[in-house]
């Protein structure tokens, strides 16, 4: 073989190895709010025979009655699959958080009463799962703690009345912290004849703080488990008049009507009650500590009324000496008004010229989501839950991005009106839709 052919062969092999490694890393989930323990041995599992999986019926959907493998969903939000050591092997659905869901297209053979069972495993948290049939909630089941992420048991669910034909089953998670391998739908049982009601968005659940995420170690967290005012050892309140920045209409104040810890969450609430003569008031807090690089994440439920502008973002700690935008700004999550768009961005100076780079994705903004960035010396990647929707290259200060190799601090706020959302304010929405934050965590 000639030297040229040998070198071409070597280069081809290197390229193939690189492509395989990229594809593998892209499947790694780094947004879980619970960290799985090592898989236990088969001896620690319950010895339950695995039902034969259901197959598509002549009607095109998964056959009911039958057993449906959890990973055979037609669509989903938030979950991922992983290998299982349960009898029969294969994969299970894991990384399940409150607000996640899975849809299954089914064909029910005949109208009748059916019993539901779930094959589940949970380390330490009692999860919850609702069974929806064409949008109607037919029952919510509390999942047991089994002592391990691969320690499996079969949990009885509701007995339900199903009609024949093609339908959609949704499994909607009301409380996370469990794995699901399969669920079965069998004929028989007595059904509660109460009228089914449409499901409502699940409330957030406070979960134990994982000590690591994506190979990083937890270095700082705020779980908002207090009551009333925030911990001023971690946060400082901003007290600003209307129009101080961005022509925003609200005054930022520190009263608990506007910003407080309550029920395990941070509540930031816009008000128009005339406090101190202001037309609108709201809250803004900033961390006392700064970080360079890491995964910075928060689990947030957003308001979505006309005039709302909630944000989870960061500013360069040297803003007092160099000003904005020379300090750099990193917007992890911004949203305005009633649309479904989430925006991530960076602002900085290119020489003496202001620069902006941003991108967006869509989601159910009033549901709970984890908003995050993963930031290192090469780049910044934005996430909504497990979806990486935007990446910025900052390698070797490319495009004068040296600002993003310095310490930044975290900000949470809810603005009312201003340059972006405009000055038309839905006061009914403002008074009924706060910004709720479950936690803020920093991993490095």
N, C-alpha and C positions, 0 to 999 in steps of 0.2 A: 504494500500500500504506500502511495506517495506521501511525503510529509504534508502536502496540502490537504489530501483526503483525510489523513489522520486528524489534523486540526479541525476540519469540518465536522468529523464524527464527535470529537470532544465537545465542541461548541454545541452541537445538537443535543448531546446527553445533558449538558448543564442546563440548557433551556427547558428540557423535559422535566428535570428535577425541580426547577424553579416553579413551573406551572403547577405541578402536583402539590408543592408546599403551599402555594397561594390558595389553591382550591381547598386544601385541608384547613388552613387557618381561617378561611372565610366561614367555615361551619361552626367555629367555636363561639359559644355564647358567653358573654361577659356581663350580662345585665341582671342576673338572678339576684333576688333578695334573700335567697337561702342557699347555703353551700352544701352539696351532697357529700356524704361521708363515703369512704371506700366501700365497694360492693361487698356484702357479707357472703360467706360460703353458703352453698345450697342447703346445708344442714340447718341453717337458721331460718329458712323460709317455711311457710305453711305448705303442706303437700296437697294442693288442690288440683285435680285434673283440669287441663285447659280445654274448654269447649272448642269444637271445630269452628273456624271462622266462617261467617256468613259470606255468601257470594252474591254478585248482582243477580237480581231476579229477572224474569222476562220483561218486567216493567222498566228495567234500567237502573233502579236504585238498589242499595243493599237490602237484602231480604229480611223482613220481619214477619214471624219470629225468627230469631237467630242471635248469634254472638258477633259483635262488631269490634274489630281491633281498633284501638283508640287512634292509631296513626292513619286510619283510612278516611280521614275527614276530607270533605270537598273544599273547605276553606277554614281558616282559623285566624286568630289574633293572639300573638304573644307567646305561644308554647313552642317547644322543640321536641324532637324525638331523640332517643338514646338507646343503647343496647340494654337488654334486660337479662337477668338471670332467673326470671320466673320460669316455671315449667313450660316447655315449648319453645323457649328462647325468643329470638326476634328482637323487636323494639317496643318500647313503651313511650308514652308522652310524658315529658317532665318539664322542669323549669316553670311550673304553673303558679301564676300569681292571680290575685283578685282582679277581676275585670277581663281576664283572658276568656276565650271561647273557642269552640270547635263546632262546625256544622257538618251534618251527614245527610246525604240524599238517600232516602229509603223508600222501599215499596212495601206497604203493609198488605199482607195476603187477605185478611178479612177483618171487618169491624169487630171489636171485642175488647176484653179486659186483659191487660198484660202486666207482668211483674218485671221490675228493673233490678239488676244487680251490677255492681261495679267491682272491678279487680284493682285494688289500690295498695299503695305503700306510702308511709309517712314517717319521717324521723322523729319529730317532736311536736308538730303543730297539727291541730285538728282542722282540716280543710272543709270546704263546703262546695257543693255542686248542684246546680239547678238543671232540671230536665225540661226543655222547652219543645213543644210540638207545634210547628207552624206559628211560632211566636208566643204561644200561651204557656205559661209556667205551670207545669203539672206536679211539681214537688221539688223540694230542696233537701238534700241529704248531707248530714255531717259525716265526714270521713274520719275513721279511727286513727289513732297513733299506733303504728306497728313497731316502732323502734329502729327502723332503718329504711333507707331509700329503695332497697331491693328486698325488703322483708314483706312479703305479699299476703294479703287476706282478701276474702270476698265479702263485700258489704251490701246488705239489702238496701235497695232504693225504694221509690214509691211504687204503688200499684196504680196504673193509669188506664184510661179508656182511649183507644186509638181507632181512627176510622180507616177504612181500606183505601188503597190507591197510593199515589206518589206524594211524598211529604218531605219536610225538612225537620230533622231533630237538631237542636242546638244544646250542647252541654256548656253552661255558663258558670264560670267560677266565681263564687261569692267570697271564698276565703282560700288562699293559696297554701302551699307547703306540702303537697302530696304528688305522687306519680300515679298515672292511670295506664293500665295495660290493655284492658278491654271492658266492654259492658255488654250485658246480655238482656234480651227482651224475650220473655217467654209467656205463653198463653196461660191465663188463669189468674185467680186472686179476686179480691173484692176492692172496688175502687171508691175513693172518696168522691161523692157527687157534687161537691162544692164547685161553683163556676170558676174555671181557670181564669187567672188575670194575667195581663201582659207583664213581663218582667221589667223591673226598674234598674237603673244603673247601680251596681253594687257599691257599698261603702268601702272605704279603704280599710286595710287591716295592718296593724302594727306588727312587723315581723322582727325576729331577732337579727341583730346587725351582723352580717357575715364578716369574718376577719380578713377575707381576701376576695379579690375579683380579678379574673383574667391574668393571674400571675402577680398581681400587685397586692400590697398589704394595706389594710385600713390604717390611716394615720390620723384621721379626724372625723368626727360625726356629730350631728345634732339630730336627735330623735324626737324632739319637741314633746317630751313626756311630762313637762311641768304644767303649771297652771298660771294664767295671768301673763305678766310681763315676761319677755324673753330673757335668757341668761346673758347679762351684760359682760360676763367673763368671755363670752364667745362673740357677741354681737354688739353693735352700737346702732342707736336710732338716728335717722336723719330727720331733722326738723327744718323744713323749708317752706317758704311761702309759695302761692300759686305762681306759675310762669318762671320758676327758677331755672328750669331746663326744658327744652323742647316745647315751650309754650303750653305745658301741661296745665290743666285747669285746677287740679287739686292742690291743697296744702298737705305736706307730709307732717304728721303729728305722731306722738308716742302714746296716745291714750288707748286703753284696752278695747274700747268700742271699735277701733280701727285696726289694731294689730295685737294679737294675743296668742298664747298657747291655750288650747282647749281640747279635751278629749283625745289627747295624743297627737294633735296636729297643730301646725301654725295656721292661724286664720288671718288673712289680710282682707279687710272689708272697706269698700268705698261707702261714704255716707254723704248725705246732703241735709243734715239736721241743723245747720247754722252754727256749728261749733266755732267759737272765737270769731264769729262774723264771716267765716269762710263759706263759700257756696258749696264746695266739695272738699272732703278730707279723705285721706287714705294713709297707708303705711309703707315704709321702706327701711330695711335693715341691711347692714354690711358687716362682714366678719372682721374681727380684730386681727386675724391671722392671714398670711398670704402664702401661696405655694407656687413653685415652678414645676410644671409637668405633673402628670397623673391622670387618673380617671376621676372626674368630678360629676356627681350624679345627684338628682333629686327626684322624688316621686311626688307628682303634683296633679291636682284636679283644678282645671282652669275655669274661670267664668267666661261667658261668651255673650256679652250684651253690647249694644252699640255704645261706643265710647270707651270700652275697656282696653287696657294695654298692660297685661301682666308680663313679667320678665324674670328670668333666672339667668344671671350673667356675671361677668367679671371685668374688673378694671386693673390696669397696671398700678402697682403699689407706689410708683414714683410719680403719680399724677400731680402731687403737690409741688414738685420741683420742675417738671417738664410740661405739665398741662396735657390737655386732650387735643388731638388724638396721638400725640407723640408717646404717651404712656401705653397705648394699645387698649383695645376693647375687644372682649371675646363674649359674644352673645350665645349662650347655650340654648336658650329657648325664648322666643318672643311670639306674641300672638296679639292680633287686634280685632276688635268688633265681633261679628258673629260668624265669620268664615271658618273653614276647617283647616287653614294653612298654619303650619309651624315654620318659623324662620330661624336659621342659624347664621351667624355672620362674624367677621372680624373687621375692625377698623384700625387704621394705622397711618403713619406718614411714610410716603415714598419720597425720600429727600425732604423737600419742604411742601410736598403735595399730599393732600388727603386722599387715602385709598380705602375702598370698600370691596370686600369679597363676601358673597352670601349665597345661600341656596335654601330650598324649602321642601317640605313634604306635607301631606295631608293626613289627618287622623281624626278620631272622635274626641275633640278637644275637651269636652266636659266630662269625659271618663278619666279614670286614673291612668297615668302613664309615667314611665321612668324616662326622664330627659337627661342626656349625658354627653360629655365630650371625653375622648381619650387623646391626650396631648403629650407629645414627646419631642425630642430634638429634631425629628424629621417632619412631623406634621400634626394636624389637628383633625380629628374625625368626630362627626356629630351623629348622635343616635336618638331615635325615639323607640323605646323598648329595645328590641334586638336589631332594629333596622338602621344600618349606617347609610344615611342619605346624602352626606356631604363630606368632602375631604379637602383640606388646605395644605399645601406644601410649604414648609418653612425651613427646609434643609439649607444649612449654611447661609442663613439670613437672605435667601433668595427674595428678590423684589423688596429689599430693605425691611424684612420682617424681623429684625433683631429685637423689636419690642416683645415678641412672643417667646423669648428665651430668658425672661426675667419674672420676678414674682408677681402674682395677681391675687386679688381678694374677691370674695363672692358677694353678690348682691341679690336680694329678693325684694320685689316691689310690685305694686299694682297702681299704675298711672290711670288717671281719668282724663280723657281728651288729650289734645296736643297735636303736634305736627303730623303724626302718622294716622291715628284713628279719627281725627277731626273733632269738631266741637259740638256735635249733636250727641246728647247723652240720654240714654234710656234709664231714667232714675229708678223705675220699678225693678229693672234687671240689676242695676247697681246695688240696690238695697237687699236683694234676695240671692245674689250670686257672689260669694266671696271666692278668693283664691285660697285653696287649701294645700298645705305642704306636709307630707307624711314624714320625710326625713331629708337631710342633706348629708352626703358622705364623700370623703376624699380618700382615694387609694393611690399609693405610689410604689 
